[in-house]
């Protein structure tokens, strides 16, 4: 068994960044794709983003916080007297010029967490925490106990999540591996030198009969 799984996260409507990642993944002969949430907005990509994703063999998808925010705007659940809420309503109106309400509803119906098994490796996939797809608990300087929450209630060896727009690899207290593939559409760096390189980010998970290859 040899699997090469592209980990895609936080596209945020950036069509050209997604196209660059998919071209690279094709060159790397990726076998399937996992999507970690935040597909649309605030970038300008709409229908083309959906079409590019629909053409992929995506075997696993979870829901990001932007899927929830867009859905709340779609269904009139925001307070437009608040500037941030009005902004989200305007973004939703822009999306609806090319994306149907039913498509936005389907994105909102995605789960917060999925557990999967590849070979002998059990893996948990979320956008952020298993029960919360927003917040700052899992930023790079987050408390170790927050990262350990990714492994509550199961025996997975690997946790994969997105949301923070930063690539990194670390370990939980029990030694389990934690992977963040970064952001395709909006990479983020605190360091000014690193911030000069805002190319699209993703990761490839390679698994063979022995485990992580």
C-alpha positions in Angstrom: 0.0 0.0 0.0 1.2 3.4 -0.9 -0.9 6.5 -0.4 0.0 10.1 -1.1 -2.7 12.3 0.5 -2.7 16.1 -0.2 -3.8 18.1 2.8 -5.6 21.2 1.7 -6.8 23.9 4.1 -7.9 27.5 4.2 -8.2 28.3 0.5 -10.4 31.3 1.3 -11.4 32.0 -2.3 -7.9 32.3 -3.7 -8.2 30.7 -7.1 -4.7 31.2 -8.3 -3.2 29.8 -5.1 -5.4 26.7 -5.4 -4.5 26.2 -9.0 -0.8 26.3 -8.1 -1.2 23.7 -5.3 -3.2 21.4 -7.5 -0.6 21.6 -10.3 2.1 20.7 -7.8 0.0 17.9 -6.3 -0.6 16.4 -9.8 3.2 16.5 -10.4 3.7 14.7 -7.1 1.2 12.0 -8.2 -1.1 12.5 -5.2 -3.6 9.7 -4.8 -6.3 11.5 -2.9 -7.2 14.7 -1.1 -8.4 15.8 2.3 -9.9 19.2 2.8 -9.7 20.9 6.3 -12.2 23.7 5.8 -12.5 27.4 4.9 -13.1 27.1 1.2 -14.6 30.5 0.1 -14.1 34.1 1.0 -12.8 36.7 1.5 -10.9 36.0 -1.8 -12.7 36.6 -5.1 -12.9 33.0 -6.2 -16.4 31.5 -6.4 -17.7 29.1 -9.1 -14.2 28.2 -10.3 -13.1 27.2 -6.8 -16.1 24.9 -6.4 -15.5 23.4 -9.9 -11.8 22.8 -9.1 -12.6 21.0 -5.9 -15.4 19.0 -7.5 -13.0 17.6 -10.0 -10.7 16.1 -7.2 -10.9 12.7 -5.6 -11.6 14.2 -2.2 -12.2 11.4 0.3 -12.5 13.5 3.5 -13.8 17.0 4.3 -14.5 18.9 7.5 -16.1 22.2 8.2 -14.3 25.5 8.9 -15.4 28.6 10.7 -15.9 30.5 7.5 -18.4 27.8 6.3 -20.4 28.7 9.5 -20.0 32.5 9.1 -21.2 32.4 5.5 -24.1 30.2 6.4 -25.1 32.6 9.2 -25.0 35.4 6.7 -27.0 33.5 4.2 -29.8 32.7 6.7 -30.0 36.2 8.3 -28.5 35.3 11.6 -26.0 38.2 11.8 -26.5 41.7 13.2 -25.8 44.1 10.3 -25.4 47.0 12.8 -22.0 45.4 13.6 -19.4 46.2 10.9 -17.8 42.7 10.9 -21.3 41.2 10.4 -22.2 43.6 7.6 -18.9 42.7 5.9 -19.8 39.0 6.0 -23.3 39.7 4.6 -21.7 41.6 1.7 -19.3 38.7 1.1 -22.2 36.3 1.1 -24.1 38.4 -1.4 -21.1 38.4 -3.7 -20.8 34.6 -3.5 -24.5 34.2 -4.4 -23.8 35.7 -7.8 -22.2 32.4 -8.8 -22.8 30.0 -5.9 -26.3 28.6 -5.0 -27.7 28.7 -1.5 -27.9 24.9 -1.6 -24.2 24.7 -2.2 -23.5 26.9 0.8 -25.8 24.8 2.9 -23.9 21.7 1.9 -20.6 23.2 3.0 -22.2 24.0 6.3 -23.4 20.4 6.7 -19.8 19.1 6.8 -18.7 17.6 10.1 -16.4 19.3 12.6 -14.3 16.1 13.0 -13.6 12.9 11.1 -11.7 9.9 12.3 -10.1 7.7 9.6 -7.6 4.9 9.3 -5.0 4.4 6.7 -3.2 1.1 7.0 -2.5 0.8 10.7 -2.5 4.6 11.3 -5.6 6.1 13.0 -5.9 9.8 12.2 -8.2 12.5 13.4 -9.0 15.5 11.1 -10.5 18.8 12.2 -10.4 22.4 11.2 -9.5 23.5 14.8 -10.6 21.7 18.0 -12.8 18.7 17.6 -15.9 20.6 19.0 -15.0 24.1 17.9 -13.8 25.3 14.5 -12.8 28.9 15.6 -10.6 30.4 18.2 -6.9 30.7 19.1 -6.3 27.7 21.3 -4.1 25.9 18.7 -1.9 28.8 17.6 1.8 28.0 17.5 2.3 29.2 21.1 -0.8 27.5 22.4 -0.9 25.6 25.7 0.1 21.9 25.4 -3.1 20.8 27.0 -5.1 22.4 24.2 -3.2 20.3 21.6 -3.8 17.2 23.7 -7.6 17.9 23.3 -7.2 16.8 19.7 -6.8 13.2 21.0 -9.6 13.1 23.5 -12.1 10.2 23.1 -10.1 8.1 20.6 -6.7 6.4 20.1 -5.5 8.2 17.0 -1.7 8.4 16.4 -1.9 11.6 14.2 -4.0 14.7 14.4 -4.3 17.0 11.4 -5.9 20.5 11.6 -5.9 23.8 9.8 -7.3 27.2 10.8 -4.2 29.0 12.0 -2.6 29.5 8.5 0.8 28.4 9.7 2.6 25.1 8.8 4.1 23.2 11.6 4.8 19.7 13.1 4.7 19.1 16.8 3.8 16.3 19.3 1.2 15.8 22.0 2.1 14.9 25.6 1.5 11.2 24.7 3.8 11.4 21.7 1.1 11.5 19.1 2.0 13.6 16.0 0.2 16.9 15.2 0.3 18.3 11.6 -0.8 21.6 10.3 -0.4 22.0 6.5 -0.7 25.8 6.5 -3.0 27.9 4.3 -3.4 27.7 0.6 -5.0 31.1 0.2 -3.7 33.2 3.1 -0.4 32.0 4.5 0.6 33.8 7.7 4.0 34.5 9.3 4.8 36.7 12.3 8.4 37.1 11.3 8.9 39.9 8.8 11.6 37.9 6.8 9.4 34.8 6.5 6.5 37.1 5.5 8.2 37.9 2.2 7.3 34.4 1.0 3.5 34.1 0.8 3.3 31.2 -1.7 0.4 28.8 -1.3 1.0 26.1 1.4 -0.2 22.5 1.6 1.3 19.2 2.7 1.5 15.7 1.4 1.0 12.8 3.8 2.8 9.7 2.5 1.8 6.4 4.0 3.0 2.9 3.1 2.8 -0.5 4.7 5.2 0.5 7.5 3.5 3.8 8.4 4.5 7.3 7.5 6.9 7.2 4.6 
